[in-house]
Structures are given as structure tokens and as C-alpha cells.
Amino acid sequence: MESMKPCGIRIWTNDLVKSRAFYSEVLPFEVKIDGAEDGYVIIGTDSIDLILGNDDGEWSARHTGLSFWVDDIQASYREMASKGVAFVGEPEQQFWGGWLVDFKDCSGNTLTLVQNPD
């Protein structure tokens, strides 16, 4: 399988604006993408992103928040599926140009594969 590395951790919040200020003004993280109008803000460092997201009570109950970068999400999807990994759908292109797909680990935790746009 191609390399896979942790790339982001979701942090669910009930106040996205307040959380953005906390992580970028109180803690030393850079705002990389301010998608607050769309329900998320990405902050972080060169090595990992913190993805702040509005929590409707359902998201935090379903996702661990751990995402992995992959170079080719379709190839990773096919290879992992051939090994019996249970996916929660197929890879989908996002409005920001990248691709996402959720999968379950052996304990039922939801994890995410992410491919950046070209």
C-alpha cells in the first residue's frame, strides 16, 4: 500500500468562532482555511491540521476525528476494501477539490482518508 500518514484531527465544537479564536490567538496555531461559513476552520502546523467543526451532536458521536493523507484515494480505497476494510460509502470529491472517504477500524471507530486536490 502507498504511504499513509496522519494529517488531521477533528475537534468538534458548539462555538466555531470562539474555538477559532482560542486555537489561533491563545494557542500558537495558524488559520489555514477559514471555512466558518461552511461549518469548519482548519488550523495547524506544517505537519498536522486541527479541523474545527460545528457539532450538531451527531458528528462527535460517529467520528474519532483522525484523518490520513493518501496520494491516491481511489487506489487506497480499492486496496483496503480488498483486505476487508468496511467503508462508509465511496470516495467523494468535496467542494474544495479534495476527496474524502470514511472507513471503520476493527472496533467500529470511524476514520477518514483524505486526498488533497491536485
Buried (B, 14 or more C-beta within 10 A) or exposed (E): EEEEEEBBBBBBBEEBEEBBEBBBEEEEBEBBBBBBEEEBBBBBEEEBBBBBBBBEEEBBEEBBBBBBBBEEBEEBBEBBEEEEBEBEEEBEEEEEEBBBBBBEEEEEEBBBBBBEEE
